[in-house]
Amino acid sequence: MAFHVFVHRSGKSVIRRIAVLLALVLALGACDRDAPLFVVKAVAAGVPSLAPFFDENQGLGRDAQVTAQTAHGGLQQGDTPGLYGGSKQPTICDVGRLKEFLTDPANDRKAQAWAAALSMTTDEIPAYLDRLTPVLLRHDTLVLNHDYKKEKAVPFNALLQAGIAILVDEGGLPAVKCSCGNPLRPFDGDTTRIKVEFDDRNEEWKGYEKASVVAVRPAPRKVERLALVDVDEPDRGINRPVGTTGERDTTFDTRERRAVPDLAGATFGQASRRLADKGLAVAFDGGGLPPDDARVTASDPPAGTELRFGEYVMLSVAGGTSEGSSDGTTTTPPGPGPSSPTTQGPSSSTPSTSGPGSSGPGSSGPGSSGPGSSGPGSSDPSTPGPTSGPPSSTPASPVAPSSDPPPSTKTPTSSSPPPPVTSAPPETTSAPPPSSAPVTSSAPPPVTTVPATTPPATGTSPADGPAASTSA
């Protein structure tokens, strides 16, 4: 009876412990799932910064009232058609005044902090500003913003409301917030794991949706012109050359239909460029951009479908930089497309024009020294065996000479008995080369695909004699 009570109590204790552990695991999982990885400060349109580089009362830039557009996916490439907006008023950002301010010796400390935030020197500021282009945000956009505090640029993650005027660089990346001159860098984080903090000055704006925020990644090529949408007249498109402020704008009709090109077999980088030239946006599944060299297998909608300007085309990709992968999407933001080495083309040794060359950082790419280059007819430096002997009598050398066991390569010459090979031609009695022609004369005929697993020492078996004569 006492033993029964003890077992009963022990069972209850074990169950209680398991329940406590289960609850703890669930609680930790819930905390990890709900805990934000990136705290983001909301920056509303038209609200002055508390720590600006440039006095906002000077009229350096002017925001607009724009309703945020819904984007397909959190990441967008800098050359995506319709990613940014424009206006008939080209003076949304006075680049000339910002240049004068940052090159004025009286503002040297601010210029040094401003240049350090963008990883440049103060001497490079004028040429850098000449390459920037003013646009208006059409999406609530995540960036790495910078305040000017204690003569330094202090970075913080920020969500800029749609309608804020910014300057973008040649890759289509946000570079400067126009109204205050604060430098901007790309947001380097997961767009789905953010916690946006609103305050009394930057209250949650109408139309804000956490699922609709975007972060911009560099375009796979140097952008020559930006395809914008007029924020006041959405049916009016604006082609703005990079480095201009609106004086060279040309317009087009965004309602004009354009056909989806045939993209099957193209790389993701090629497909995104072709879609951008057509005025169509790229959509994809996954948490990050696919590799630039991933092959497009299909598009949705299919080729030939007519869409309006800026509409999305979903691409299905496979492969990429990691050979043998069936899924081209990655969770880490690819770097810019042109940084991929020669990944397109099946086996050509000539590097593609879009890559830096065949001596890229990846050693597993399809170069001349990659795996599989030592096929039949190629000399493998790992086979130091002599060239004498009867290599011409071997029908096909296996492709894996390195798997031959080296200890037994020199024994068959003395242990091979002459009786089994009396009816065979004389060349069958000589020992094959140690590693370049493995055991083709002593391998049994029914198993011709595995000569490498039977070393030449097996020639001592009497049953191999007739087989050798028939194979000869």
N, C-alpha and C positions, 0 to 999 in steps of 0.2 A: 504493500500500500504506500509506504514511504517512497519507494523507488518510483512508483507510478506518479506520485505528486511531484517528485523531483524532475522527471522527464517532462511532465506537463508544463511545469514552470520554465524549464530550460527551453522548450519549444516556443513558449510565449516570448521569452527574452530574445531569442534569435529572430523571430518575426518582427518584434519591436525594433531591433537594430536595423534589420533590412529596410523597414519602413522609413526609419530616420535617414538612412543613407540615400534611399530613393528620393525622399523629399529634398535632401541637400543637393543631390545631382540636378534635379529639376529646377531648383531655385538658382543654382549657378548657371545652368543653361539659359534660363530666362533672363538673368542679369546680363549674360554675355550677348544675348540676342538683342536686348533693348538698350544696352549701353552704347551711346554714340561714340564713334571713333573720331569724328571731326566736328569741332564746335565752330560754327560759322556766324559771323556778325552780319546782320541785314543792313544794307545801304540802300535807302529809298531814293528815287529820282527827285531832283530838286532840293534835297536836304544838304546844306553845307557841311563840310567835314570839320571836325573839331581840331584836327591837327594837319592842316594842309601844307603842301609845299608852296602853293601860290594862293594869294588872296583871292577868294572867290568873288568878291565884290568888283574885281577888275574886269569881269566879263570874258574870261579866257575860254569858257565853254558854256553851252546851254543845253540842258536836258529837254526832253519832250514827253508828252503823255502818250504812252504806247501800251496797248493791251498785249500781254505776253502771249506768244504763240506756243502751241503744243508741238514738241519735237519727238521724234521717234528714237528713244534711247537717250541716255544721259551724256554720251560723248559725241561730239561733232567735230569734223575736220574743218580747218580754217577756210577752205575754199568752197564750202557747202553753199550752193546757190540759195539765196534768201535767208541765210543765217543772220545777216545784219541788214539794217535798214538805212535809208537815206532820206533826204528832203530836198525840196526845191531851193531851200536856203542853204547855201554851201558853207556859211560861216558858223557851223555848229561847234567848231573848235578852231581857235586862232593859233595855228602852229607857229607862225612868225613871232607872235608875242611871247610864246613859251620859249622859243629859241633865244630871243633877246634877254629874257629873264635869267635863263640858266647860263648864259655866257657873260653876264654882267659880273665884273670882279666883286661888286658889293655882295653878290649872292654866291660866292665861291663855296662856302661851307654847305649850303643847300645843294649846289651842283655836285659836289663830291659825294654826298649821301645819295643823291638821285642816281648818279652814275654807278655807284657801288651796288645799288639794289638791282640794276640791270646788267651787272658784270661787265662794265666798260670803264673807260677813263673819261675824264671831262673833255679831253680833246676830241673824243669820238661823238660827243653829243650832237653837234650841228648836223653832221652827215647822217646820223641815225634818225634824227627828227625829219630830215628831208625824205626819208623812205617810208614814213608813216602815213596812214590814211584815216581821215575822220569818218566815223560811222555812228549809227544809233543801234543800241541793243534791241533785238526783237524777242529775246528770251531772257528770263531770269537766269543770270550767268554767274557761275562760281569762278572766282579768281583768287590769287594771292595779292592782297592790297598792301599798301605801305603808308603808314603815318609818319610825319616828321616830328620826332620828339627828342629833345636833348641833343640836337645836331646830328641825329642818326635816323636812318630809315628803318622803322619798326614794322616787320611783316605781320600780317594776320589774315586768316581766311575770311573772305567776304562773299556775300551774295548780292550782286548788283541787280537792281530792278530793271526790267525792260523799259527802254526810253532813255537810259543814261547814255550820254555821249562819251565815246572813247576813241582812242587812236589804236589802230591795229598795225602789226608789222607785215613783212613780206610773206610770212607763213600764215597770215590770217589770225594771229594770236593777239589778244588784248595786251596793250603795252602801256597806255597812259589813260587815266581818268581825266577827261578834259576840264571839268569845272574847277578842279583843285590842283591839277598837274601831278597828282600822286602816281608813281610808277606801278605797273601791274605785271604780274607773272602768272603763268598757267597754274590752275588749281591741280595739285598732285594728290589726289585721293579718290575714294570711292564715292560717286555721286549719290549712291543709295544709302550710305551710312553717314549722314550728316544731321546735325541739330542746329537749326537756324535760330539765332537769338535776336528777337526784336526788342526795341526799347521805346522810350517815350518820344524820341525824335524820329526814329525809324520804325513806325508802327507797321503791323502786317497790312500789306496793301491788298486792294481788291484784285481778285483773280490769281492770287498766289496759290500754287500747288507744288508741294514738295516733289511729286513725281515728274514735274515738267521742267525742273531746273536742268541746265546743261553745263558742261565743261568743254572747253575747246582744246583740241589737239592740233599740232602743226599739219599743214597740208602736205601731201606726199610730193609736192613740187613747189618751186618758187612761184608765188602767185603774181601774175602780171596785171590782172584786173579783178575787181570784186563785183559780183552780180548782186545788187541790192534791191530791196523793195521799198518803194515810197511809203513811208509810214502814214501819210495823209491820204494817198491814193493807191491802195494795194494793187490796182490793175496796171499801175505804171511801174515798170522796172527800170533800174539805173545801172549802167555799166560804168564803173569808176576806175580809171587806171590807178594802180598803186603809186603812192607818193604824190597824189594830187588832192586838192581840197574841194573839188566840185566844178572847177572851171572847164574841165574837159569831159564832163559827163555826156553820155549818150543814153537814150531811152529806148525801151522796147515794151511790147504788150505782154504782160504776164499771163493773159488768158489764151495766148497762142498755144496750140497743142503740139507736143513733140513726142516722137516715137522712142520707145525704149530700145536701145541697140542690142544686138546679139552679143552677149558677154561670156558665153560658155567657153571655157578654156583659157580665158584671159586671167592674169593675176589680179589680185584685189587692188593693187596700186593702179594698174592700167584701167580696170573697170571704173574705179572711182574718178579717175581723170576724164574718161570718156563721158561718164554721166554728168560731171560738172560742166564739161563743154556743151552738153546738151541742155543744161539748165535744170537737171534733176538731182535730187539729193540721194545719198547712200544711207541705207539702213542695214543693220546686221544684228544677229543675236549674240548674247554673251556679255560679260562684264567689261571687256576691253576691245580695242580695235584688233581685227584679224591681222596676221602678218602680211606685210606688203606683197610678199611673193606667194601667198596662198592662192590656189587655183579656184576660180569661180565655177561651180557646177550647175547653178540654176539661178534664175532671178524671178522675183514675184513683185509685180506682174511680169509675164513673159515678154520676150522680144516682140516688137511690133505694136505693143499697147501704147496708146496715146495718152499722155498726161499733161497737166498744166505745169507751169514753171514752179520749181521748188518742191514738187511732190516727191515722195520717197519711193525708192526701189529697194526691196529686200533682197540681199545677196546671200546665197548659200555657198560657202567656201569649204575647201578640204586641203589638208597638207599644210605646207608653209615651211618655215625655217627648220622646225623639228621634223625630220624625215620620218615617214611612217605613221604620222598622226592622222587620225580620221576626222578630227575636228580642228578647223583652222582658227577658232576663236581662242583668245587668251584672256586671262584675268589681269595681267599687267599691261599698262598702256604701252603700245609699241612705241617704240620711238618713232620718229619720223620715217616714212617709208624709204627715202633714198639711202638710209644707212644699211639696208640689207645687202649682203654680198650677192654674188652671182648665183641666184637661186632659180632663175627661170631658164628654161631650156633643158632638154633631157640630159645630154652628155657632152655638149660642146665645150671645148677648152677656151673659147673666145669669150671674154666677159661681156655682159650686156651693158648697154650704154647708160642704163639707169642705176647701175651699181658702181661702187668705187674701184672694183677690180677683183681678181680672183684671189688675192691675198688678204681676204677679209678676216675678221676675228674668228669666224666659225671654221673649224677644221674639218667638219663633217659634211661640208657642202659638196656639190658635184664637181670637184676639181679633178685634175689628172691623177692625183694620188689618193683618191677616195677609195672606200671599200668597193671591191668588185672590179678594180682596174687591172688586177692580175689574173686575167682570163687566159684561155689557151692561146699560146703564141706569145705571151708576154713574159719577160725574164724577171723573176722574182729575186731580189737580192737576198732573201732569207733562205735560199736553197743553195748552199755552197758546194754541192756535189759535183763530181767531175763530169765533163761533157763527153768522155769516151763511153763506149758501150753501144747498145742497139736501141737508141731512143726512137728510131724510125719505125720500129716494130710495134710500138705502143699505140693503140688506136686513139685514145683520148686521155689526156692527163687530167686527173681530178683537180678541182679548183681550190683545194685546201691542203697544199703541201705542208703547211705548218703543223698539221695534226699528226704527221707521221712520228712514231716513237723513235728518237735518234739512237737509243742504245743498241738496237738490233739491226741497224742498217748495214753493218759490215760483216755479219756472221754468215749470210747465205752462201758466200763464195766457197767456203770450205765445207759446209754441211749439206749442200744439195747433192743427192745421190745420182749417179749417172744412169741407173737402170730406168727410171721413169721417163727419161727424155731421149731414149735411143731412137725412137721413131720420129722425134721432132727435129726441126732444122737446128743447125748448130747454134744459132743465136739464142735459143731458149735456154741453153745450159749456162750461159754467162749470167752473172748477177746483174740485175737492173741497177740503174743509178740510185744512190742512197735516198734521194728525196725528190728529184725532178720527175722520175718515172716510177711511181711506187707500185711494186708487186703486181704488174699486169700479167706476168707469165705464170705466177703461182696462184692467182685468185681463181676460185671455182667459177665456171661459166654461168651457173644459174644466178649468181649474185654479182653482176657486173658493176653495180653502182656503189659497192662498198669495198673497193680494194684497199682503201686507206686504213680500214680497221683490221686487216689481216696482214701483218708484217711479213717480210720475205722469209722469216724463219719457218713459216708454215709449209715451205716447199719440201720439208722432210717427210711429209705424209705420202705413203705409196699411192694413195688414191688420186693424187694430183697428176700422175704421169699421163694417163690417157687423156685427161682433160686438157693438158698442155698441148698434146699433139693435135687434138681436134681444133683448138683455138688457133694454132699456128696455121 
